[in-house]
Amino acid sequence: MAARRVGAGCWQRALWLGRRCRLPGGRESYRSSSSSPALGKTVDNPQVTQEEIVLPRRKTWDKLAVLQTLAATVNRDPTAAHYMFQDDPFLMPRNAANSRLYSLSKESGRNAAKYIIKNFPQYFDKTFAEPNVPSLMPQPITPQAEGVSEEALQERVHLRMVKESVDMFDQLLQAGTPVSLETTNSLLDLLCFYGDGEPTPEKEQEEKEDLEEPGVDASEQKAPKRQFRRGAQPGPRWRENNHAERIFKIMPERNAHSYCTMIRGMVKHGAYSKAYDMYIDLLNERHKADVHTFNALIRAVPYLKDKFVERWELAKDLLTHMAQQKVQPTLLTFNSVLKSLRRCGGVGRTMSLFVLKEMEALDIEPSLASYDHLLSVYYRGVEAQSSDIISEVLNEVEKRSFTAQDPDDANFFNTAMQVCCDLKDIKLAYQLNRALEKGDNWKFLDVDRSNGYWSKFFSLLCMMEQIEVVLKWYKEMSPSVFYPSPRNILDLLQALDAANQLEVIPSVWEDVKQLGFSRRQDLLEEFLSLMSREQHPSEVQLAFAKCADEIKGVHEAAGPGQVPLEWTGSALGHVVVLFSRAGRSQDAWNMMEHFQKINRIPTDKVMDEFLSCAKQNNCPDEAIKMVKLAASLGLPLSQRLKSRTEEEFELSETQKKALESIRWDGDSSDSDSDSSDSDRE
């Protein structure tokens, strides 16, 4: 019954709304949307307005819109590792080194699978996927065209078979068969791209250039031309008289594409002088270069000239040639100029802003690589500068969500965070974080870059922020965003020391064990030094003693093949102090015995702490052992320790005799020395 009443009520409301939409005379009104109302008068009754319905435009949704919406409802779990490591719980990385190793291992596995599919396609002739994904299936690598013909050469070039393509070209020449200019240019493209060698996954990746020149001065000086590039990938470079040069020389006809291909190939593989000479030949033949060729030549400018001014003049000449040849510059053109200015010292800092103004005049928006080069020009290799440049850069970056347009875009956030650390400006670092969270900017940080970025940010936090803020970021970032490095742990310990919150050290020690840094000697020394420096409440001292016990276990061989750490005198003394303050006198004495084994002498503080522990536990025998140890080491403190033992402990006759014998040994040694002195007289 209730359902019927509900249904009847719905129908009544629908009929009532239908009547409202009808006007006198049987005409129906049209209700307009609130955004664009269109009102009119009816013909029968001018006083009554008619409403028109305006349908909104159809919205085309992205294919990933549903997934993006679902992803927006899920927050990041600060206790979980990166999602790429969650396939196998046994391969969860513990630190940054493991993270890099596992990520590279997964990529290596993908490359191995691609290699198997590419080289053995006959074993993958069945399609089980529904629907079929052609890009995941093996591609044909066996040439279908047989015989010596231009079509066979084109097919081998398309399949990226370098050696077979060159052999086929030579066979065509020997047979007297002419090869078209277009096909020859395609062969040159293949040879110049792979450097006259067979294609490999390593060669397909662009070689990374490190443009920072060590020891450059801002003043005008002659910079020595380096014969190698820092960070360049090992392997063969542009060889003399290789197949590309040979084929280029015997070409009966050459066009601008032929010259541009050779220039770009020579620049890519390090033959910068040859590339510039080829460009001069192109001009002499009255050809015009394309924008990609100019970009390559501008990137080669630092390797063509020695002085900073000469480098800038050459780059400016190339830009002038572009204007004369009516070649429109692109974003990559100006990024190439800025990249070259990174190695122009003070000239680069002067001219980089003019380059940005020229980009603005041409209505070209800078990419992240543009800002990365600008920051490198102003802040790399020089003393700390003003924060005006980076502030303006971050103000611009914070407004936009960037897309990848340049291979160097991914370097911006790490470079900017390094500048923030150099300037010790935490506000700029927070602003950079907001820019990173804008839109899809976070995608520019892969696993390695993300770990480096957040590691620098955390070090800056430890230096500049309150300890509560530091611990909050530490809990939220580790290990979901980054794995703290040993340097980060040291910075955190220094921050805890400055804030006088050393009671947090045991929890940090647990993280250190999880990260696999428990055998780092510098970390162990810092932990022990901070824990043993001052007296703390009993519960804190017990937690410190537990940490010291675990550190003692690290110094002992725990398993086969594991080399024990060597004890230092300071580490032994800190452990003895921690055990003594926790009332663990027997453990403290066991550590005291290590001093003789490693030929080290305990400090006065260590012996006083041990004696106080013996007094607290009412263990006079251990106090006597301490006095004997001090006497055997010939320490001046032994007399004072013996006096404290006699005054602060209730000794039995046997114990008193033991103390007397220690004094008698000292006295006898003194008398022996006195008698020897009298004999000499």
Salt bridges, closest charged atoms under 4 A:
GLU28 OE2 - ARG22 NH2 3.43
GLU51 OE1 - ARG31 NH1 3.74
ASP87 OD2 - LYS106 NZ 3.00
GLU107 OE1 - ARG110 NH1 3.04
ASP167 OD2 - LYS163 NZ 3.24
ASP170 OD1 - ARG246 NH1 3.18
ASP189 OD2 - HIS257 NE2 3.11
ASP196 OD2 - ARG239 NH2 2.53
GLU204 OE2 - ARG160 NH1 3.74
GLU207 OE1 - ARG229 NH2 3.34
GLU207 OE1 - ARG237 NH1 2.70
GLU209 OE2 - ARG229 NH1 2.80
ASP210 OD2 - ARG230 NH2 3.23
GLU212 OE2 - ARG342 NH2 2.24
GLU212 OE2 - ARG380 NH1 3.42
GLU213 OE1 - ARG311 NH2 3.88
GLU213 OE1 - ARG343 NH2 2.54
GLU240 OE1 - LYS274 NZ 2.63
GLU245 OE2 - LYS274 NZ 2.96
GLU313 OE2 - LYS316 NZ 3.59
GLU365 OE1 - ARG400 NH2 3.30
ASP372 OD2 - ARG342 NH1 3.62
ASP372 OD2 - HIS373 ND1 3.88
GLU396 OE2 - LYS399 NZ 3.99
GLU398 OE2 - ARG434 NE 2.94
ASP408 OD2 - LYS339 NZ 2.85
ASP408 OD2 - HIS373 NE2 3.77
ASP440 OD2 - LYS443 NZ 3.69
ASP446 OD2 - ARG449 NH1 3.16
ASP448 OD2 - ARG100 NH1 2.51
GLU476 OE2 - LYS472 NZ 3.17
ASP491 OD1 - ARG487 NH2 3.05
ASP497 OD1 - ARG533 NH2 2.28
GLU510 OE1 - LYS513 NZ 3.29
ASP522 OD2 - ARG520 NH2 3.44
ASP549 OD1 - LYS552 NZ 3.97
ASP549 OD2 - ARG584 NH2 3.28
GLU550 OE1 - LYS513 NZ 3.05
GLU556 OE2 - LYS552 NZ 3.52
ASP587 OD2 - ARG584 NE 2.86
ASP608 OD2 - ARG640 NH2 3.36
ASP608 OD1 - ARG644 NH1 3.47
GLU609 OE2 - ARG581 NH2 3.32
GLU648 OE1 - LYS615 NZ 3.98
GLU648 OE2 - ARG644 NE 3.16
GLU660 OE1 - ARG663 NH2 1.84
ASP677 OD1 - ARG680 NH2 2.08
